[in-house]
């Protein structure tokens, strides 16, 4: 068996995931993990599957045929995760919405060697004023060489500039 990582995007429609799952199953594959979401009428997902080496070509052809139904699938061969010692840190952020928040936060995280494991963002109206608030929740993989205090200090400096509130919490 070999790991493949599939990225799926399509106009949202009933049965979309079933069609992808059917292709995988028909070629002896096993669905291992996935993250999927619907946004603005579009569906996007990323998933990891195990598939026998001799079934790759058939699976790739079957996934490519989904294009006729408006389902685009990109395939990458999955590799092993690098052996690095990380600490899981949860980041929560809220502030008035403005362009550049994600760019600025991710630039700072990258400069500290922090890997972004997952990121969920949304813009919502503030309860009292109705102004738009940007909210983000992220799971960070922080190298052991970076202390929580160091990361907090760097982020707080940026939070002051961006006028956002943030909270870091170590995951158990």
C-alpha positions in Angstrom: 0.0 0.0 0.0 1.1 3.5 -0.8 -0.2 6.8 0.7 -1.7 9.3 -1.7 -2.9 12.8 -0.8 -5.9 14.0 -2.8 -7.2 17.5 -3.1 -10.8 17.8 -4.2 -12.7 20.9 -5.3 -16.1 21.3 -7.0 -19.4 23.1 -7.0 -21.1 21.7 -3.9 -23.6 19.0 -4.8 -25.1 15.9 -3.1 -23.1 12.7 -3.7 -19.8 14.4 -4.4 -17.9 12.7 -1.6 -19.5 9.4 -2.4 -18.3 9.5 -6.0 -14.7 10.1 -4.8 -15.0 7.4 -2.1 -16.4 5.0 -4.8 -13.3 5.5 -7.0 -11.0 4.9 -4.1 -12.9 1.8 -3.0 -13.2 0.4 -6.5 -9.4 0.4 -6.7 -8.7 -1.3 -3.4 -8.0 2.0 -1.6 -8.6 2.8 2.1 -9.8 6.3 3.2 -7.5 7.2 6.1 -8.2 10.8 7.0 -9.7 13.9 5.6 -10.6 17.6 6.1 -13.5 18.9 4.1 -15.6 22.0 4.0 -18.3 23.9 2.0 -17.8 27.6 1.5 -19.7 30.0 -0.8 -21.3 27.2 -2.7 -17.9 25.5 -3.3 -16.7 22.2 -1.8 -13.1 21.6 -1.0 -11.3 18.8 0.7 -8.0 17.1 1.3 -7.7 13.5 2.1 -5.1 10.8 2.6 -5.7 7.3 1.3 -3.8 4.0 1.1 -3.9 2.4 -2.3 -2.1 -0.6 -3.7 0.8 0.4 -6.0 -0.6 -1.6 -8.9 -3.9 0.3 -8.6 -2.4 3.8 -9.0 -2.9 4.1 -12.7 -6.5 2.9 -12.5 -7.4 5.2 -9.6 -5.8 8.2 -11.3 -7.8 7.5 -14.4 -11.1 7.1 -12.4 -10.4 10.4 -10.5 -9.6 12.2 -13.7 -12.9 11.0 -15.2 -14.7 12.9 -12.4 -13.7 16.1 -14.2 -16.7 15.5 -16.5 -18.9 15.8 -13.5 -17.2 19.1 -12.4 -15.1 17.4 -9.7 -11.4 18.4 -9.9 -9.0 16.1 -8.1 -5.2 16.6 -7.7 -3.1 13.7 -6.5 0.3 13.8 -4.7 2.3 10.9 -3.3 2.3 11.2 0.4 5.6 11.1 2.2 6.6 10.4 5.8 6.3 13.4 8.1 9.7 14.8 9.0 11.0 13.6 12.3 11.0 16.8 14.3 10.1 17.4 17.9 7.2 19.8 18.0 4.9 21.1 20.7 1.2 21.6 19.8 0.0 25.1 20.7 -3.5 26.4 20.1 -3.8 30.0 18.9 -7.0 32.0 19.1 -7.3 35.5 17.6 -10.0 38.1 17.4 -10.0 41.7 16.2 -11.5 44.2 13.8 -11.4 42.8 10.3 -8.8 44.3 7.9 -6.7 43.1 5.0 -3.4 41.5 5.9 -4.1 39.9 9.3 -3.4 36.3 8.0 -0.3 37.4 6.1 1.2 39.2 9.0 0.5 36.5 11.6 1.8 33.7 9.3 4.9 35.7 8.4 5.8 36.0 12.1 5.0 32.3 12.8 7.1 31.2 9.8 10.0 33.4 10.9 10.0 31.5 14.2 10.0 28.1 12.5 6.4 27.4 13.5 4.4 25.2 11.3 0.7 25.8 10.7 -1.1 22.5 11.2 -4.6 23.8 10.8 -6.3 27.2 10.4 -10.0 28.1 10.6 -11.0 31.7 10.0 -14.2 33.7 9.7 -15.5 37.2 9.6 -18.6 37.8 11.8 -20.5 40.9 13.0 -19.7 42.1 16.5 -22.6 41.4 18.9 -23.2 45.0 19.9 -21.9 47.2 17.1 -22.3 45.0 14.1 -18.7 45.9 13.0 -16.9 43.0 11.3 -14.7 41.0 13.5 -12.0 38.6 12.2 -11.7 35.4 14.2 -9.1 32.7 13.8 -8.3 29.4 15.5 -5.1 27.6 14.6 -3.2 24.6 15.7 0.5 25.3 15.6 3.5 23.0 15.6 6.1 24.9 17.6 9.8 23.7 17.6 11.1 22.7 21.0 13.8 25.4 20.6 11.1 28.2 20.8 9.6 28.7 24.2 5.9 29.5 24.7 7.0 32.8 26.3 9.2 33.8 23.3 6.4 33.0 20.9 3.9 34.9 23.1 6.2 38.0 23.2 6.6 38.0 19.4 2.9 37.6 18.8 1.9 40.2 21.4 4.1 42.8 19.6 2.3 42.0 16.4 -1.1 41.9 18.1 -0.6 45.5 19.3 0.2 46.6 15.7 -2.8 44.7 14.3 -5.1 45.7 17.2 -6.2 42.1 17.8 -6.5 40.0 20.9 -4.8 36.6 20.9 -4.4 33.7 23.2 -1.9 30.8 23.1 -2.5 27.6 24.9 -0.4 24.4 25.0 -2.3 21.3 23.9 -2.1 18.3 26.1 
